Amino acid sequence: MTDVVTGGLVVLDPTADVPREAAGALPRPATLAGLAVGYLDNGKPNSDRFLTLLSARLREDGALDAAWARKPSIGRVASDETLDDLAAQCDVVVTGVGDCAGCCSCTVRDAIALERRGVPAYVVCTTEMVTTARIAARAAGVPELPLTVIDHPLGSLTDDLLAARADVALGQIRGRADR
């Protein structure tokens, strides 16, 4: 993403430095059992708690926690160093949670950057951000990037509601196996 400053106005171009050719998403593994799963928390309120709950459910399925990273800013893509570290340590990465336009676009871009490093990524976003996520994926050249969609919102949820959303995400991740 590049910034263009024009007389005090900053215009962000989310398509800058993005390949124009379309590419498919990497195939999803048949199961996450025995695989090293990484988590990239975008820093939204409750995203850390949600990912922790999802991680516990994936461990019950036999997945192995491999690495955790938290971005310092919700409105920026992860650093190359963070993405390289996750790609080196993980078989797959779960990234999220996109529940506003800026963080959702960056979460999608992070997932695509991981996929281009050879690591399938599961993008978690909320129902209100599906269109934003699809636009960001199309602009980045991966129009068919699979999304894991949970109900909106995320930030104000109780533990019980977060747990229910983690269950929904788990079902979608399981159902996407080998696609």
C-alpha positions as CSV (number, residue, x, y, z in Angstrom):
1,M,0.0,0.0,0.0
2,T,1.4,3.4,-0.9
3,D,0.6,6.8,0.5
4,V,0.2,9.7,-1.9
5,V,0.3,13.1,-0.2
6,T,-1.6,15.9,-2.0
7,G,-1.9,19.2,-0.2
8,G,-2.4,17.6,3.3
9,L,-4.7,14.9,2.0
10,V,-3.3,11.3,2.2
11,V,-4.7,9.0,-0.4
12,L,-4.1,5.3,0.2
13,D,-3.9,3.0,-2.8
14,P,-4.6,-0.6,-1.6
15,T,-3.7,-1.9,-5.1
16,A,-0.2,-0.4,-5.2
17,D,2.6,-3.0,-5.6
18,V,0.1,-5.8,-6.1
19,P,0.6,-8.2,-9.0
20,R,-2.1,-7.8,-11.6
21,E,-2.3,-11.4,-12.7
22,A,-4.9,-13.6,-11.0
23,A,-3.7,-16.6,-9.1
24,G,-5.5,-19.4,-7.2
25,A,-5.3,-19.9,-3.5
26,L,-3.2,-22.8,-2.4
27,P,-5.0,-26.1,-1.7
28,R,-6.1,-26.6,1.9
29,P,-4.7,-29.6,3.7
30,A,-7.1,-32.6,4.2
31,T,-6.7,-32.2,7.9
32,L,-4.7,-29.9,10.3
33,A,-3.9,-32.9,12.5
34,G,-0.1,-33.0,13.0
35,L,0.4,-29.8,11.2
36,A,2.2,-26.7,12.6
37,V,-0.4,-24.0,12.8
38,G,0.5,-20.3,13.2
39,Y,-1.7,-17.4,14.2
40,L,-1.4,-13.8,13.0
41,D,-3.5,-11.5,15.2
42,N,-4.2,-8.2,13.6
43,G,-4.7,-6.5,16.9
44,K,-8.4,-5.8,16.8
45,P,-10.2,-6.0,20.2
46,N,-11.0,-9.6,21.0
47,S,-9.0,-11.0,18.0
48,D,-6.4,-12.4,20.4
49,R,-9.1,-14.1,22.6
50,F,-10.9,-15.4,19.5
51,L,-7.7,-16.9,18.0
52,T,-6.8,-18.4,21.4
53,L,-10.2,-20.2,21.5
54,L,-9.9,-21.3,17.9
55,S,-6.3,-22.6,18.6
56,A,-7.6,-24.7,21.5
57,R,-10.2,-26.3,19.2
58,L,-7.7,-27.0,16.5
59,R,-5.4,-28.6,19.1
60,E,-8.3,-30.9,20.1
61,D,-8.3,-31.9,16.4
62,G,-4.5,-32.7,16.6
63,A,-3.1,-29.4,15.2
64,L,0.1,-28.2,16.7
65,D,0.6,-24.5,17.8
66,A,3.7,-23.4,16.0
67,A,3.9,-19.6,16.2
68,W,2.0,-16.5,17.2
69,A,2.4,-13.0,16.0
70,R,0.5,-9.8,16.7
71,K,0.7,-6.9,14.4
72,P,1.5,-3.5,16.0
73,S,-1.2,-1.8,13.9
74,I,-4.5,-3.0,12.6
75,G,-4.4,-0.8,9.5
76,R,-1.1,-2.0,8.1
77,V,0.1,-5.2,6.5
78,A,2.4,-7.4,8.5
79,S,6.1,-6.9,8.1
80,D,8.1,-9.1,5.7
81,E,10.1,-10.3,8.8
82,T,6.9,-11.4,10.6
83,L,5.6,-13.1,7.4
84,D,8.9,-14.8,6.8
85,D,9.0,-16.1,10.4
86,L,5.5,-17.5,10.2
87,A,6.2,-19.1,6.8
88,A,9.4,-20.7,8.1
89,Q,7.7,-22.2,11.2
90,C,4.2,-23.1,10.0
91,D,2.4,-25.5,7.7
92,V,-0.7,-23.2,7.7
93,V,-1.5,-19.9,9.3
94,V,-4.8,-18.5,10.6
95,T,-5.0,-14.7,10.3
96,G,-7.6,-12.3,11.5
97,V,-10.0,-11.0,12.6
98,G,-11.2,-8.6,9.9
99,D,-14.1,-6.8,11.3
100,C,-13.6,-3.3,9.9
101,A,-12.7,-2.2,6.3
102,G,-9.0,-1.3,6.9
103,C,-8.1,-4.2,9.1
104,C,-10.0,-6.7,6.9
105,S,-8.1,-5.5,3.7
106,C,-4.8,-5.8,5.5
107,T,-5.7,-9.2,6.9
108,V,-6.4,-10.4,3.4
109,R,-3.2,-9.0,2.1
110,D,-1.3,-10.8,4.9
111,A,-2.9,-14.1,4.0
112,I,-2.0,-13.7,0.3
113,A,1.6,-12.8,1.2
114,L,1.8,-16.0,3.3
115,E,0.2,-18.0,0.4
116,R,2.9,-16.6,-1.9
117,R,5.5,-17.9,0.5
118,G,3.9,-21.4,0.1
119,V,1.8,-21.4,3.3
120,P,-2.0,-21.8,3.0
121,A,-3.7,-19.1,5.1
122,Y,-7.1,-19.1,6.7
123,V,-8.6,-15.6,6.7
124,V,-11.1,-14.9,9.4
125,C,-13.5,-12.0,8.8
126,T,-16.9,-11.0,10.0
127,T,-20.1,-11.1,8.0
128,E,-20.1,-7.3,7.5
129,M,-16.6,-7.5,5.9
130,V,-17.1,-10.2,3.3
131,T,-17.4,-7.8,0.4
132,T,-14.4,-5.8,1.6
133,A,-12.4,-9.0,1.9
134,R,-13.4,-10.2,-1.6
135,I,-12.5,-6.8,-3.1
136,A,-9.1,-6.9,-1.4
137,A,-8.5,-10.5,-2.6
138,R,-9.5,-9.6,-6.1
139,A,-7.3,-6.5,-6.1
140,A,-4.3,-8.6,-4.9
141,G,-4.7,-11.1,-7.6
142,V,-6.3,-14.0,-5.7
143,P,-10.1,-13.6,-6.3
144,E,-10.9,-17.1,-5.0
145,L,-9.2,-16.8,-1.6
146,P,-11.3,-18.8,0.8
147,L,-12.7,-16.9,3.8
148,T,-13.7,-18.1,7.2
149,V,-16.7,-16.0,8.1
150,I,-18.0,-15.4,11.6
151,D,-20.9,-13.1,12.7
152,H,-20.2,-9.4,13.2
153,P,-19.1,-7.8,15.5
154,L,-16.1,-9.2,17.3
155,G,-14.9,-6.4,19.7
156,S,-17.7,-6.3,22.2
157,L,-18.4,-10.0,22.7
158,T,-18.6,-12.0,25.9
159,D,-16.6,-15.2,26.4
160,D,-19.6,-17.4,25.5
161,L,-20.2,-15.5,22.2
162,L,-16.5,-15.6,21.3
163,A,-16.5,-19.4,22.0
164,A,-19.6,-19.8,19.7
165,R,-17.8,-17.9,16.9
166,A,-14.7,-20.1,17.4
167,D,-16.9,-23.1,16.9
168,V,-18.3,-21.7,13.7
169,A,-14.8,-20.9,12.4
170,L,-13.7,-24.4,13.3
171,G,-16.5,-26.0,11.3
172,Q,-15.7,-23.9,8.2
173,I,-11.9,-24.7,8.5
174,R,-12.8,-28.4,8.8
175,G,-15.2,-28.2,5.9
176,R,-12.7,-26.6,3.6
177,A,-10.2,-29.4,4.0
178,D,-8.8,-30.6,0.7
179,R,-10.4,-27.9,-1.4
